[in-house]
Amino acid sequence: MDFIAALRRLWRHAEFRRLLLLRMLTQAADGTMQIGIASYVLFSPQSQPNAWAIAGVLAISLLPYTILGPLLSPLLDRWSRRDVALYSDIGRAGLALLIAVVIFFDRTSGWGLVVLMVALLLALSVNRFMLAGLSAGLQHTVTKDEYLSASSIIPTMGPLGIVIGGVLGFGTRLILGRFIPAHQADAVIFVIAAAMFVASAFTAARFGRWHLGPDHTVAARVSMRRVLHGLVDAARHIRGRSAAAIGLVAMAVTRFLFGLLSVMVILIARNRWHPVDEPEAAMADISVWGLMTGAGFLLAAGVVPTLVRTLGLRTGVVALLVLGGVAQSVATFTGNKWAIFGLSFVVGLVAQCVKICVDALVQAHVGEQYKGRAFTFYDMGFNGAYVLAAVVAASTLPPDGFSPAAFAGMTLTYLFLAGLFAWVSTRIGVEDFDRGTGDLRGAARA
């Protein structure tokens, strides 16, 4: 299997192995925390969720760094990225425990609500900053020809961590919720998240301070007094590299479509498949949906190397987008639970495969002095598209979340994006576009 072969080749790099573990632990903790807040807000017995409630949870989770990220991004090209990871996780462990105390004692009104929201905003925003730094630091753990192989494996740790976090979070709520009040079961979820943040911090501490970059010479050139100028400069740098630019567009649009589907499934499970006063049944179905989507995410790591070696990076992305459109069309005709679960698996696979390919494009086509800012722009698109999807869903979907017209529109969007990507990418030579995939092409020739 190509995934195993790629992993075996990369396993010789000790720093890469450590980065794998760090990504898995920190994103498992992050996933556990997000499950905790979703459980508390959307699945408490007294709640009657709608798309605006979901949009609110996503906005709290993702929007702050989406807005502030560009102003903070030069720090990733100046500060030790190892230190960013280490101190981020130490701080988030403390914030998770604070949130657990507030929820356990049900102090979620007045000042308690303010403390809860501020702690949650800080914890989740810092995570996006940290992950942008880890993405920028990937190139310091492998050789240049291994960017795609590494980019196909590292992002897998994120979904794997989130699946682990989801299992721990939902499992804790479903089991403990039988014996203690629901809000106290939710508080335990945050304690589990804090423990994983501590484990992640220990892993980060094992890196040398500058082993994840930035290069000292590059860091010295980044002037914090000219942040806005630096951001404009980075944006121009990316715009001048069409492969990276069209990749970022494809990633953001597929993330938007995945976010729209996610909100639809949550609403359908909560308000269509089950009565509103049966949150546990809805949570069980959403757990199945999460596992199906997570399986698609994980499978992507094995699919991308084979796809790229067979079709090339450019044609592979186009094929993925067409597959997403075809799969999405199925839900236009049925609201069957298992059909939607199957669709979610395929859409998860497509979204993660596209993300892996775009990771490789950014790694290969963006200069080191711009890479921290480039991955901050990447995260802005990744998170902003998801929040935008929730707002669009809240504005357009019926209360039960099922809309054949919305599914049809998503199908057409996938197909339009496939055509746009094919048109833009044909203007770039194959060798230039597929830069960073040399180890796979070399393996294919062998």
C-alpha positions as CSV (number, residue, x, y, z in Angstrom):
1,M,0.0,0.0,0.0
2,D,1.3,3.4,-1.0
3,F,0.5,5.0,2.4
4,I,2.6,2.3,4.2
5,A,5.4,2.6,1.7
6,A,5.5,6.4,2.1
7,L,5.3,6.1,5.8
8,R,8.2,3.7,5.8
9,R,10.4,6.0,3.7
10,L,9.6,9.0,6.0
11,W,9.9,7.0,9.2
12,R,13.7,7.4,9.1
13,H,13.3,11.1,10.1
14,A,13.1,11.3,13.9
15,E,11.7,14.8,13.7
16,F,9.0,13.8,11.3
17,R,7.9,11.0,13.7
18,R,7.7,13.4,16.6
19,L,5.7,15.9,14.5
20,L,3.2,13.1,13.7
21,L,2.7,12.5,17.4
22,L,2.4,16.2,18.2
23,R,-0.2,16.8,15.6
24,M,-2.3,13.8,16.7
25,L,-2.2,14.7,20.4
26,T,-3.0,18.4,20.0
27,Q,-5.8,17.8,17.5
28,A,-7.2,15.1,19.6
29,A,-7.3,17.5,22.5
30,D,-8.8,20.2,20.2
31,G,-11.5,17.8,18.9
32,T,-12.4,16.7,22.5
33,M,-12.8,20.3,23.5
34,Q,-15.0,21.1,20.5
35,I,-17.1,18.0,21.2
36,G,-17.5,19.3,24.8
37,I,-18.8,22.7,23.8
38,A,-21.1,21.2,21.1
39,S,-22.5,18.7,23.5
40,Y,-23.1,21.4,26.1
41,V,-24.8,23.9,23.6
42,L,-26.5,21.6,21.1
43,F,-27.2,18.3,22.9
44,S,-28.4,19.3,26.4
45,P,-31.9,18.0,27.0
46,Q,-33.4,21.6,27.1
47,S,-31.9,22.8,23.8
48,Q,-33.8,23.1,20.6
49,P,-30.9,23.6,18.1
50,N,-31.2,25.4,14.8
51,A,-28.7,26.4,12.2
52,W,-28.0,29.7,13.9
53,A,-27.0,27.9,17.1
54,I,-24.6,25.7,15.1
55,A,-23.2,28.8,13.3
56,G,-22.7,30.4,16.7
57,V,-20.7,27.5,18.0
58,L,-18.5,27.5,14.8
59,A,-18.0,31.2,15.0
60,I,-16.8,31.0,18.6
61,S,-14.5,28.1,17.7
62,L,-13.0,29.4,14.4
63,L,-13.7,33.0,13.7
64,P,-11.4,34.9,16.1
65,Y,-8.2,33.5,14.6
66,T,-9.6,33.8,11.1
67,I,-9.8,37.6,11.7
68,L,-6.7,38.1,13.8
69,G,-4.5,35.5,12.0
70,P,-3.1,37.8,9.3
71,L,-1.9,40.2,12.0
72,L,-0.3,37.4,14.0
73,S,1.2,35.5,11.1
74,P,4.5,37.3,10.9
75,L,5.2,35.9,14.4
76,L,5.5,32.4,12.8
77,D,8.3,33.7,10.6
78,R,10.1,35.2,13.6
79,W,9.4,33.1,16.7
80,S,10.5,29.5,17.3
81,R,7.7,27.4,16.0
82,R,8.6,24.8,18.6
83,D,8.0,27.4,21.4
84,V,4.7,28.4,19.9
85,A,3.5,24.7,20.1
86,L,4.9,24.2,23.6
87,Y,3.5,27.3,25.3
88,S,0.2,27.1,23.3
89,D,-0.6,23.7,24.7
90,I,0.5,24.5,28.2
91,G,-1.8,27.5,28.1
92,R,-4.7,25.6,26.6
93,A,-4.4,22.9,29.3
94,G,-5.1,25.6,31.9
95,L,-8.0,27.1,29.9
96,A,-9.6,23.6,29.4
97,L,-9.5,23.1,33.2
98,L,-11.0,26.5,33.8
99,I,-13.9,25.8,31.4
100,A,-14.4,22.4,33.1
101,V,-14.8,24.1,36.5
102,V,-17.3,26.7,35.1
103,I,-19.4,24.0,33.4
104,F,-19.2,21.5,36.2
105,F,-20.7,24.0,38.7
106,D,-23.1,25.3,36.0
107,R,-21.9,28.9,36.4
108,T,-22.8,29.7,32.8
109,S,-24.7,33.0,33.3
110,G,-23.4,36.5,34.0
111,W,-19.7,36.6,34.6
112,G,-19.5,32.8,34.4
113,L,-20.7,33.0,30.8
114,V,-18.1,35.7,30.0
115,V,-15.3,33.6,31.5
116,L,-16.5,30.6,29.5
117,M,-16.6,32.4,26.2
118,V,-13.3,34.1,26.6
119,A,-11.5,30.9,27.7
120,L,-13.0,29.0,24.8
121,L,-12.1,31.8,22.3
122,L,-8.5,31.8,23.5
123,A,-8.1,28.0,23.6
124,L,-9.4,27.4,20.1
125,S,-7.8,30.5,18.5
126,V,-4.4,29.6,19.8
127,N,-4.8,26.2,18.3
128,R,-5.1,27.5,14.8
129,F,-2.1,29.7,15.3
130,M,-0.1,26.7,16.5
131,L,-1.2,24.4,13.7
132,A,-0.2,27.1,11.1
133,G,3.3,27.0,12.6
134,L,3.5,23.3,12.6
135,S,2.4,23.2,8.9
136,A,5.1,25.8,8.1
137,G,7.6,23.7,10.0
138,L,6.9,20.5,8.1
139,Q,9.6,21.2,5.5
140,H,12.3,21.0,8.3
141,T,11.4,17.4,9.0
142,V,11.7,15.9,5.5
143,T,13.6,16.4,2.2
144,K,12.3,18.6,-0.6
145,D,11.2,15.7,-2.8
146,E,9.1,14.2,0.0
147,Y,6.7,17.2,0.5
148,L,3.7,15.4,-1.0
149,S,4.3,12.2,0.8
150,A,4.7,14.0,4.1
151,S,1.7,16.2,3.3
152,S,-0.4,13.1,2.7
153,I,0.5,11.7,6.1
154,I,0.7,14.7,8.5
155,P,-2.8,15.9,7.9
156,T,-4.1,12.4,8.6
157,M,-3.0,12.9,12.2
158,G,-5.5,15.8,12.5
159,P,-8.5,13.8,11.5
160,L,-7.3,10.8,13.5
161,G,-6.9,13.0,16.5
162,I,-10.3,14.5,16.0
163,V,-11.9,11.0,15.6
164,I,-10.1,10.1,18.9
165,G,-11.4,13.2,20.5
166,G,-14.9,12.6,19.2
167,V,-15.0,9.1,20.5
168,L,-13.7,10.2,23.9
169,G,-16.0,13.2,24.0
170,F,-19.2,11.5,22.8
171,G,-18.4,8.3,24.7
172,T,-17.9,10.3,27.9
173,R,-21.1,12.1,27.5
174,L,-23.2,9.0,26.6
175,I,-21.7,6.9,29.4
176,L,-21.4,9.4,32.3
177,G,-24.7,11.1,31.2
178,R,-26.5,8.1,32.6
179,F,-25.1,8.6,36.1
180,I,-24.5,12.3,36.6
181,P,-26.1,15.5,35.3
182,A,-25.4,16.2,31.6
183,H,-23.5,19.4,32.3
184,Q,-21.2,17.6,34.7
185,A,-20.5,14.9,32.1
186,D,-19.7,17.7,29.7
187,A,-17.2,19.1,32.2
188,V,-15.3,15.8,32.4
189,I,-14.8,16.1,28.6
190,F,-12.8,19.2,29.1
191,V,-10.7,17.6,31.8
192,I,-9.8,14.8,29.3
193,A,-8.9,17.5,26.8
194,A,-6.6,19.2,29.3
195,A,-4.7,15.9,29.9
196,M,-4.1,15.6,26.2
197,F,-2.9,19.1,25.9
198,V,-0.3,18.3,28.6
199,A,0.9,15.2,26.7
200,S,1.1,17.4,23.5
201,A,3.3,20.0,25.4
202,F,5.7,17.2,26.5
203,T,6.0,16.1,22.9
204,A,6.7,19.6,21.6
205,A,9.4,20.1,24.3
206,R,11.4,17.2,22.8
207,F,12.1,19.3,19.6
208,G,15.2,21.4,19.5
209,R,14.1,25.1,19.8
210,W,14.7,25.9,16.1
211,H,14.2,22.5,14.6
212,L,10.8,23.5,13.1
213,G,12.1,26.9,11.9
214,P,12.0,29.6,11.0
215,D,15.6,29.8,9.7
216,H,17.5,32.4,11.7
217,T,18.5,34.4,8.7
218,V,14.9,34.5,7.4
219,A,13.5,35.3,10.9
220,A,15.8,38.3,11.1
221,R,14.4,39.8,7.9
222,V,10.8,39.8,9.2
223,S,10.1,43.2,10.6
224,M,7.2,43.4,13.0
225,R,7.0,47.1,12.4
226,R,5.8,46.5,8.9
227,V,3.2,43.8,9.5
228,L,0.7,45.1,7.0
229,H,3.3,45.6,4.3
230,G,4.6,42.1,5.0
231,L,1.0,40.6,4.6
232,V,0.6,42.5,1.3
233,D,4.0,41.2,0.2
234,A,3.1,37.6,1.1
235,A,-0.3,37.9,-0.7
236,R,1.5,39.1,-3.9
237,H,4.0,36.3,-3.5
238,I,1.2,33.8,-3.4
239,R,-0.7,35.4,-6.3
240,G,2.4,35.2,-8.4
241,R,2.5,31.4,-7.9
242,S,-0.6,30.2,-9.6
243,A,-0.3,26.6,-8.4
244,A,-0.4,27.7,-4.8
245,A,-3.1,30.3,-5.4
246,I,-5.6,28.0,-7.3
247,G,-4.9,25.3,-4.7
248,L,-5.9,27.7,-1.9
249,V,-9.1,28.5,-3.8
250,A,-9.9,24.8,-4.2
251,M,-9.3,24.1,-0.6
252,A,-11.5,26.9,0.6
253,V,-14.4,26.0,-1.7
254,T,-14.3,22.3,-0.8
255,R,-14.1,23.3,2.9
256,F,-17.2,25.5,2.4
257,L,-19.1,22.6,0.8
258,F,-18.0,20.2,3.5
259,G,-19.1,22.7,6.2
260,L,-22.5,23.1,4.6
261,L,-23.0,19.3,4.5
262,S,-21.9,19.1,8.2
263,V,-24.6,21.6,9.3
264,M,-27.2,19.9,7.2
265,V,-26.4,16.5,8.8
266,I,-26.5,17.9,12.3
267,L,-29.9,19.5,11.7
268,I,-31.3,16.4,9.9
269,A,-30.2,14.1,12.8
270,R,-31.4,16.5,15.5
271,N,-34.7,17.7,14.0
272,R,-35.7,15.2,11.2
273,W,-34.5,11.7,12.1
274,H,-35.4,12.1,15.8
275,P,-37.7,14.1,18.1
276,V,-36.0,17.1,19.6
277,D,-36.4,15.7,23.1
278,E,-34.2,12.7,22.2
279,P,-30.8,14.2,22.1
280,E,-29.0,11.0,22.9
281,A,-30.4,9.3,19.8
282,A,-29.4,12.2,17.6
283,M,-25.9,12.2,19.2
284,A,-25.5,8.5,18.4
285,D,-26.4,9.1,14.7
286,I,-24.0,12.1,14.6
287,S,-21.3,9.9,16.1
288,V,-21.8,7.4,13.2
289,W,-21.7,10.3,10.7
290,G,-18.4,11.5,12.4
291,L,-16.9,8.1,12.1
292,M,-17.9,7.8,8.5
293,T,-16.4,11.2,7.7
294,G,-13.3,10.4,9.7
295,A,-12.9,7.2,7.8
296,G,-12.9,9.2,4.6
297,F,-10.3,11.6,6.1
298,L,-8.0,8.7,7.1
299,L,-8.3,6.8,3.8
300,A,-7.2,10.0,2.0
301,A,-3.7,9.4,3.2
302,G,-3.5,6.1,1.2
303,V,-5.4,7.4,-1.8
304,V,-3.4,10.5,-2.6
305,P,0.0,8.9,-3.3
306,T,-1.6,6.4,-5.6
307,L,-3.7,9.0,-7.3
308,V,-0.8,11.4,-7.9
309,R,1.5,8.7,-9.1
310,T,-1.2,7.5,-11.6
311,L,-2.7,10.7,-12.8
312,G,-0.4,13.5,-11.6
313,L,-1.2,16.1,-9.0
314,R,-3.2,18.4,-11.3
315,T,-5.4,15.8,-12.9
316,G,-5.8,14.0,-9.6
317,V,-7.4,17.1,-8.0
318,V,-9.8,17.6,-10.9
319,A,-10.9,13.9,-10.7
320,L,-11.5,14.3,-6.9
321,L,-13.7,17.4,-7.5
322,V,-15.7,15.6,-10.1
323,L,-16.1,12.6,-7.7
324,G,-17.4,15.0,-5.0
325,G,-20.0,16.4,-7.4
326,V,-21.2,13.0,-8.4
327,A,-21.4,11.8,-4.8
328,Q,-23.2,15.0,-3.7
329,S,-25.9,14.5,-6.3
330,V,-27.1,11.3,-4.6
331,A,-28.6,13.3,-1.7
332,T,-30.6,15.4,-4.1
333,F,-33.0,12.5,-4.4
334,T,-33.1,11.0,-0.9
335,G,-32.9,11.8,2.8
336,N,-32.1,8.2,3.7
337,K,-29.9,8.1,6.7
338,W,-27.4,5.6,5.3
339,A,-27.3,7.3,1.9
340,I,-26.2,10.5,3.7
341,F,-23.7,8.6,5.8
342,G,-22.2,7.1,2.6
343,L,-22.2,10.5,1.0
344,S,-20.4,12.0,4.0
345,F,-17.7,9.3,3.7
346,V,-17.0,10.3,0.1
347,V,-17.2,14.0,0.7
348,G,-14.8,13.6,3.7
349,L,-12.4,11.6,1.4
350,V,-12.6,14.2,-1.3
351,A,-12.1,17.2,1.0
352,Q,-9.1,15.7,2.8
353,C,-7.5,14.5,-0.5
354,V,-7.8,18.0,-1.9
355,K,-6.4,19.5,1.4
356,I,-3.4,17.1,1.2
357,C,-2.7,18.1,-2.4
358,V,-3.0,21.8,-1.5
359,D,-0.6,21.3,1.5
360,A,2.0,20.0,-1.0
361,L,1.4,22.9,-3.4
362,V,1.9,25.5,-0.7
363,Q,5.0,23.7,0.7
364,A,6.6,23.4,-2.8
365,H,5.7,26.8,-4.4
366,V,5.9,29.3,-1.5
367,G,9.2,30.6,-0.3
368,E,10.4,29.9,3.3
369,Q,10.3,33.6,4.2
370,Y,6.6,33.7,3.4
371,K,5.5,30.2,4.6
372,G,4.3,31.1,8.0
373,R,2.0,33.8,6.6
374,A,1.0,31.6,3.7
375,F,-0.3,28.9,6.1
376,T,-2.0,31.6,8.1
377,F,-3.9,32.6,4.9
378,Y,-4.5,28.9,4.4
379,D,-6.1,28.6,7.9
380,M,-8.1,31.7,7.3
381,G,-9.7,30.2,4.2
382,F,-10.0,26.8,5.9
383,N,-11.9,28.2,9.0
384,G,-13.6,31.2,7.4
385,A,-15.2,28.9,4.7
386,Y,-16.6,26.6,7.4
387,V,-18.1,29.5,9.3
388,L,-19.5,31.0,6.1
389,A,-21.0,27.7,5.3
390,A,-22.8,27.7,8.7
391,V,-24.1,31.2,8.1
392,V,-25.3,30.3,4.6
393,A,-27.0,27.2,6.0
394,A,-28.7,29.2,8.7
395,S,-30.0,31.7,6.1
396,T,-31.3,29.2,3.6
397,L,-32.0,25.8,5.0
398,P,-35.4,24.7,6.4
399,P,-35.6,23.9,10.2
400,D,-35.0,20.1,9.6
401,G,-32.0,20.8,7.4
402,F,-33.0,18.7,4.4
403,S,-33.1,20.6,1.1
404,P,-32.8,18.9,-2.3
405,A,-32.2,22.3,-3.9
406,A,-29.2,22.9,-1.6
407,F,-27.7,19.4,-2.5
408,A,-28.2,20.2,-6.2
409,G,-26.4,23.5,-5.8
410,M,-23.5,21.9,-4.0
411,T,-23.2,19.3,-6.9
412,L,-23.0,22.1,-9.4
413,T,-20.4,24.0,-7.3
414,Y,-18.1,20.9,-7.2
415,L,-18.3,20.5,-11.0
416,F,-17.7,24.2,-11.6
417,L,-14.7,24.2,-9.3
418,A,-13.3,21.2,-11.2
419,G,-13.6,23.1,-14.5
420,L,-12.0,26.2,-13.0
421,F,-9.1,24.2,-11.5
422,A,-8.5,22.4,-14.8
423,W,-8.5,25.7,-16.8
424,V,-6.2,27.6,-14.5
425,S,-3.8,24.7,-14.0
426,T,-3.3,23.9,-17.7
427,R,-1.4,27.2,-18.0
428,I,1.3,25.8,-15.7
429,G,3.7,23.2,-16.9
430,V,3.3,19.7,-15.4
431,E,6.8,19.5,-14.0
432,D,6.4,22.9,-12.3
433,F,2.9,22.2,-11.0
434,D,3.9,18.8,-9.6
435,R,6.9,20.1,-7.8
436,G,7.4,18.4,-4.5
437,T,6.2,15.0,-5.7
438,G,9.5,13.7,-6.9
439,D,9.7,10.8,-4.5
440,L,6.4,9.4,-5.8
441,R,7.3,9.9,-9.4
442,G,10.7,8.3,-8.8
443,A,9.0,5.3,-7.1
444,A,6.7,5.0,-10.1
445,R,9.6,4.9,-12.6
446,A,11.4,2.3,-10.4
